[in-house]
Amino acid sequence: MARAKGIGPTPVDITVYPSCAVAVVVRLLCERINWAGVIDAIIPWDEARAEIRPSTVTLGLLMNMPVQRTPLYHVEKWAETMPLGLLLGPDVTAEQLNDDACGRVLERLATHGESILAALAVRIRALCAQGPGFLHNDKTAFALFGDYPDDPRTQVRITWGHSKDHRPDLRQMMLGMTVDGQGNVLLGQSLDGNQSDKAWHPQWLETLDRQMPEQLWRNDVYVSDSAVITPKALKKLAELKCVSSDVCQRTTSFATA
């Protein structure tokens, strides 16, 4: 934030927000996909514990990521430099985006992550209306430094597995994701660090079937690597009447129905 003198017969002070433009774009995009409606419908607002809605907190975090990407304990300080009244609402203050408030919302977001992503994907796909296309599916690993003791309460086990970073000495977690032909993320899932590719595909197909309206993906080509060529995954593809394409070391598309 900076201040400048206006030009004219009556000089006035003008407050300049250099990084505000990106935040405005984020707000406009979120309005188009009904971000607030989706978040607040799945994560109800607990007014006794939170001063602002979960959708407002998450929107503030989305604005922060491309502008400054600060850790949670600095989000409040970043918010002090932004015109929150214009971006998040007239009554929103920087103090309401403190690290405790952000942390509580992120914990609830993690619990309902798949449902939220699926609902947003439905909205995005509707805005980018198109005919039958491709669903690109893959998973990757993230090597992590530090000590991660096993804790049965965690949703994801950070452990040793096949290291795509060629660092078998490090523990890791994995991420599975499906995007459409335009690169829009339809669904994602955090996975244990030793999750098998071959075991993941049939489980992931069941998740897609459960979370996504069938008209958005049933007629698309399911593109993946050769790990999808297993009896269990092919049987699931047949049940869902999908067309699958193995694009790793193969060039033949085939129908399982």
Helices and strands as residue ranges (DSSP letters): E 2-5, E 13-16, H 20-32, H 35-42, H 54-67, H 72-79, H 84-87, G 94-97, H 99-111, H 113-127, E 134-144, E 171-180, E 185-191, H 197-211, G 214-216, E 221-224, G 226-228, H 231-239, E 243-246, E 253-255
